[in-house]
Amino acid sequence: MSATPSQLPDEESEEQASSAAATLRSGSLGTADIAFFVVSAAAPLTVMAGVAPLAILLGGIGAPVGYLLAGLTLAVFSVGFTTMSRHITSGGAFYAFITRGLGRPVGIGAALLALIGYNGMEIGVYGLLASTTRDTLHALFGTKVPWLPVSLAGLLVIGYGGFRSIDFGARLLGILLVAETGILVLLAGGVLVRGGAHGLSAASLAPAHVFVPGTAAVLAFAFAAFTGFESTVIYRREARDPERTVPRATYLAVGFLGLFYAFVVWVAVQAFGDDQAVRAAGKDPAGLFFTAITTYVGGWAAGLMHLFIITSVIASLLSFHNAINRYALALAEEGVLPRALGRIHPRHRSPYLAGIAQTVLGAVVVLAFRAADADPYQHLLLWVNTPGMIGLLLLQLLAAIAVPCYFRRIAHQEGSLRTLVAPVAAAVLLTAAIVLVVGHIDLFTGASPAVNTLLVVAAPTAFLLGLPLAWWLRRNRPGVYAAFATEPVESVGDAGATGTAGTVE
């Protein structure tokens, strides 16, 4: 018997709603939810267990201070960044800020830079997921698995997570983040209770141990460890009281990461003692944290740490996947990307077609590296992640420069500390950070000079390609060009539905 109009399948009615009025789920995320997204993107456990031993090896026992200095730099950046977020509400986040401060051509270049940066940071991590899963299964069960199925399974899991509602993602990330930080807190508790290897020491804070030849390398690692914290503004359209929650989440994320990283690295030094920590890191950098937690807590905790590193990587992937989807959504709404990518699922209120496109892109890259017989860690992770990291640092620099330029053009009541002093200081410090990262690029990639050169220029090249794209849009699609990064206007009946209005200053 055929269905009557009132009995049409839910899928059909949802499809009609999607094309008509489906919007992101506004008012879904509080301060903690947004903080979960951005801290998860940084993958604290993976950064500590996988990278901090190298920081200790190169920078000595003063390495914890490097993470504090990086956190302070990004806190300074956050002053102007969050101030601007109160004035610009476009879903384009970084590229909208940059457009309003530095003009449309630079903003369109920044949009391409954001796509390269966030996609690079996510897609490369599928190689890390494969390698950590493979290492964990071998360490716990003695089994060996091929890396490609693990990466492809990860793509499906993350794709599903992005397809579901944003509050589903926030709850999941909250659970995963508690697990990965909890195991590090457990390690810290064991070390502190037993007083470390030779008693607890504050020597890591002494200037003689901080300002050493390896400090520059430590700072490069430290800045890389915060990647993704700036994505708080991407969730503005889904935040509750965004003028409060976005700044709070930004400062919470930066403050937590800076203090937590420094504390955990200091704990790792105490676990082996000031005089033996560097030697231990050099002897077995990959196993440093596992050795420490086995010694101070037990072998069962080391097993948990292995498992939680996998969940840490999954949390990072999901966080970046959601950020990419919202950038693609904004650019589709702008008309720069195909309009279809701007469709939002009627039930989950997620940018699901943007998520599907991102998952397909990730699969293509993963399969290409497998076809080239590449290593998931040495090649897929390091070669794809590195341009992404540089791209996000360049975005931060451009955003810092855009802040004083924007506030010079508008009437406002913000103080000069927020609109001039802090952004200029942040621009200087971020320039230094980029120089440090590029100068030590071989530590991140382990590649040849020729490959490193290609990896370094990839992100700036993407930005420069935005300039002719801006010229083409201005000539061939003037409406799209004129409306790029303008302020949204709430549609009647739905606070989440937006149009464009206003002009770029």
C-alpha positions, 0 to 999 in steps of 0.5 A: 500500500502506498504511503500517504503524505503524512506517512512519508519516510522521515528521511525524505522530510529531513532531506526537504528540511535540510535544503530549506532551513537546517542550520548548525545547532546554536547554543549547544556548547559551553566553555568546557565543551569548546575547551574539550575540542581545542585541548583534544586537538593538541593531544596532550598524552601523545605530545608528552609521551611522543615528543617531550622526551626529545625536548628533554634530550635536546634542551636538558632538564630546563625543557619544562620552561620552554612549554611555559614560554610558549604558553605565555606567548600564545596567551599574549596572542589570545588577548587581541584574538579574543577581543576581535572575536567580540566584534566579528561573528563570521563563521570564517573565524581566522580568515574572517579576522584577517579579511577584516583587518588586512583586506579581501585578497589577504583574507582569501589567501588566509582561507586557503592557508586554513584549509591546508593547515587544518587538513594537514594537521588531521590527515597526517595524524591517520599515519600516527593512528596506524603506527601507535595502534600497530605498536600498541598491539605489538607491545601488549599482544605481540601481534603485527597488523598492517597499517592501512586497514587501521588508517581506513578504519580511523577515517570511518570512525572519525567521519561518523563522529563528525556526522553526529551532532556537535554535542555528541562530539563534545561528550565523546571528547570529554571522556577521551580527554579525561582518560589521556590526562588522567593517566598522566596525572596518575604518573605524576602522583606516583612520582610525587608520592615516592619523591622521584628518583633522588628527591624532588628538585626545582633545578629545571627552573634555574636559568642555567638550565633553561638558557642552553644551546638546545632551548631553541629546539625545545621552544620549536617543539613547545609551540607545535604542542599547542597546535589547534588551540586557536580553533575556539572561534570556529565554534562561535555559531554553536556556542552559548553566549559566545562573547563570553564562552569563546574567550574563556575557552581560549584562555582555559585551553592555553592556560591548561596546556601551558601549565600541564605540559610544563608540569608533566615534563618536570615530572618526567625529569624527576622520575629519572633525576636531574642527573640521569633524565637526559641520558634516559631520554637519549637511551630510549625516547619512545619508551621514556614515559612507559618506563617511568609509569611502570616504575612508579605505578606498575606495568598495568598502568603502562598498558593503559597508557598504550591504549590511551595514546590511541584514544588521544590520537582519535580525539585529536582527529575528531577535533580537527575534523570538526574544525575543518568541516566548519571552515568548509561550511563557511567557505561554501556559504561564502560561495568560494567552495561548492554550495553543496558543502554548505548543507547541514544535516536536518537531525544532527545539525552537522555540516555532513557533506563537508565531513564526507568530502574531508573523509574522502580527501583523507582516504585519497591521501592515505591510499596514495602514501600506501601506494608509494610504500611510504611509512605511516609515521616517517612519511604520512604523519611527518610530511603531511603534518609539518606543512599543516603546523607551519600553516596554522602558525602563519595564520596566527601571525596574520591574525595578530597583525590584523587586530591593530589594523582592524581596530584602527578603522572602527569606532570602539571602546577597547583599550590599547593594551588589547588592540595594539600592545598585545597584538604587536607583541604577539606578532613579534613573538610568533615571528620568532616561533616560526623562525624557530620551527623552520630553523629546526624543521629537520627535527620534525621531519627527519627528511632530506634538505630538498624534502624539507624545503618543499614542506616549508614552502607548501603553506606559504604557496597555498597562501600566495595562490589565494591572491590570484584567486581573489583577483579572479573572484573580483573579476568573474564573481563580484558578488561573492568577492564583495560579500566575502567575510562580511558579518552574518545577519540572523534570519527571522525564526532561526538564530542559527540561520545566517546571511551576509551583510555589511562591508569589509573595513 
